[in-house]
Amino acid sequence: LRSFFRKRLWPQYTKFETKGTVDPSFYAEMAQAGFYLRLNIPESFGGLGLEDWRYNAIVCEELENQDCGSVFANLGNDMVLSYFTESCHEDQRALWMPRLNRGAVIAVAMSEPEVGSDLGHLACQAKPAPDGDGWVVNGRKMWISSGAIAELVVVSCVTNPSAGSKGISLVVVEAGMEGFSCAKRFGKLGKHASDTCLLTLNSVRVPRRNLIGDEGMGFIYMMKHLPKERLSIAVGSAAAARRALTLATNYVHGRAAFGGVLGNLQSVQMKLAGLRTEVQSCTCFVDRCISDLAAGSLSAEAASMAKCLATECCFHVADSCLQLFGGYGYLKNSPIGKIWADQRVTRIYGGSNEVQLEIAARGLGFQPQRFRSKL
């Protein structure tokens, strides 16, 4: 895996960052090598059939170790693929697996301009098609990673407006469908190799065969798969925190200052020792959650706590380590600066950390309150 990234990703990573997107051909190459999608595709469909999620975690960690964290392979591996492998019926899986097995770029479209983490109140509507085969979908989806290059997009939409969250379904919208487009690509503070888009669906005709699982089960499917997504984010952030600490430690050992080296200052040593303690503690909890997921016992609360803990820890560590680099750390392409910029968004996507803490609070006996405007 490390050799593959160094030989095949490193030489073109700067190009991906400049373009603002990864070439789909690289994901296809990554799939052929067994590191994208095919990890968890059943052997009966041509995949490797690896059910142990620790393999996925290694891929995620190594991308961060190689300073290529904005190659969003874990979007496909950990956040989208399971909708096809676990929530689809057998005939539905047979429809999609050949394309997934060759490394088709996939994305998931949940958030909307007016709806971020509150997925139970979507505006995207799917009305029955005139001929009875499927739906006509209208709406907008916001902050969609890989939306500009995705071949298949899992879209959450309302198929029964009177049923609340039980009226939400998931459908697969294919690139090239009439009325489906990337309306805007956003420039971001970090994650420059990963495109982030506003997708518009203007009377998109989606056939019934493109339904994920059963109609009305979309919200349940999302809640089922989100813990894995959140743990994947935690794994990447914990790896980035370890790398930031290593970069800073190596730097202060050699940075000349005050007649010696920066690392000789007790204040610097105490700062790094404290950061090391935070990173080690965070890593232990995340590793425990990885083991729980591999054993099939990861709870939604634990996944949310891991996501919140790791992303908050990583940004604090990256910010503190950047300070030790001084002006060099603030340069546009400095390694520590890239970690700082890339990791800021992890406290937002996958469900904001405020939402993660609300989920964790349920384990303490609290129930969330919902306030709706009457206007």
Sequence and secondary structure as in RCSB ss.txt:
>XXXX:A:sequence
LRSFFRKRLWPQYTKFETKGTVDPSFYAEMAQAGFYLRLNIPESFGGLGLEDWRYNAIVCEELENQDCGSVFANL
GNDMVLSYFTESCHEDQRALWMPRLNRGAVIAVAMSEPEVGSDLGHLACQAKPAPDGDGWVVNGRKMWISSGAIA
ELVVVSCVTNPSAGSKGISLVVVEAGMEGFSCAKRFGKLGKHASDTCLLTLNSVRVPRRNLIGDEGMGFIYMMKH
LPKERLSIAVGSAAAARRALTLATNYVHGRAAFGGVLGNLQSVQMKLAGLRTEVQSCTCFVDRCISDLAAGSLSA
EAASMAKCLATECCFHVADSCLQLFGGYGYLKNSPIGKIWADQRVTRIYGGSNEVQLEIAARGLGFQPQRFRSKL
>XXXX:A:secstr
 HHHIIIIIHHHHHHHHHHTS  HHHHHHHHHTT SSTTTS GGGTS     THHHHHHHHHHHHTT TTS HHI
IIIIIHHIIIIIS HHHHHHHHHHHHTT  EEEE  BTTBSS TTS   EEEE TTSSSEEEEEEEEEEETTTT 
SEEEEEEES GGGGGGGEEEEEEETT TTEEEEEE   SS TTS EEEEEEEEEEE GGGB SSTT HHHHHHHH
HHHHHHHHHHHHHHHHHHHHHHHHHHHHH EETTEEGGGSHHHHHHHHHHHHHHHHHHHHHHHHHHHHHTT   H
HHHHHHHHHHHHHHHHHHHHHHHHHGGGGGSTT HHHHHHHHHHGGGTTTS HHHHHHHHHGGGT          
